[in-house]
Amino acid sequence: MPITIASKRQHHTKAVLASVMLILLAPLAACGDTQQEAAIDPGSQPSATAIKIAASIPERIEYLLSIDDNATYPMSEAQKEILRRAVENGGTISKADYDRAWSNYQQCMVNKGYTTPQVPVYENGLRSAHMYPIDTGRTEAEMDKLAHDDSQCRSQEYLIVDESYRDAIGNPDLYAEQSVAITDCLRREKLVPASYTARQFEEEQAAYREVSARNFTTDRYDETGEAASKFSFDIHDPKSVTCFVSNGNDTGQLGEQFTGWQPFK
């Protein structure tokens, strides 16, 4: 994934924060009693079963609401209200509510003394699940506090709304494994044949990343298309972008149009 490097520590810091976001966003509920195993064709996925985090989005939301009192950072009433409304609407979160939750998260961060958070925005108004802060001249302690404050504000105002909005678009069957969810989305959008497997996707992505890493200094944004050619489908097709980003994967999508967020005033 191309990123803008503003300091020697920035690549590491971004990786750490992106990892934090992935831990929070990617199967955040892979804990609890809502996991299920769905039988599928053994030849079509990495294994003979695919874990689902819940039977439906409303069930998932209701479960997370039920355990919220035990969360490190409980949800705000504003986020709970949006989620309750989604349950009543069959699990659908409106774009207006999605944007409202993001705005509440931004305000929370501003109230803690940071500039307004910015992330890449893609098709369908989907926002990146990852942070790309520029940490030039900042101490490790300051960056650790940023990660802590971001986690708190995100959990309180936005995290579950974001997850549920993404799932409705790119992972309605709630597969826990990212590669399975993306593969399922690509099939539904008819971007790949029905025979395309999650294992094949994983292999193509590994080849993409290998080329991207090798060419980082000479072809940072893959203008030659060498890395993208490792996929058997067009990763820049708007439907592909949606499948990737809705499942928390920015592979091949972040470019020069987004140069990072400067969180410190």
Disulfide bonds with the S-S distance in Angstrom:
Cys108-Cys153 2.05
Cys185-Cys243 2.05
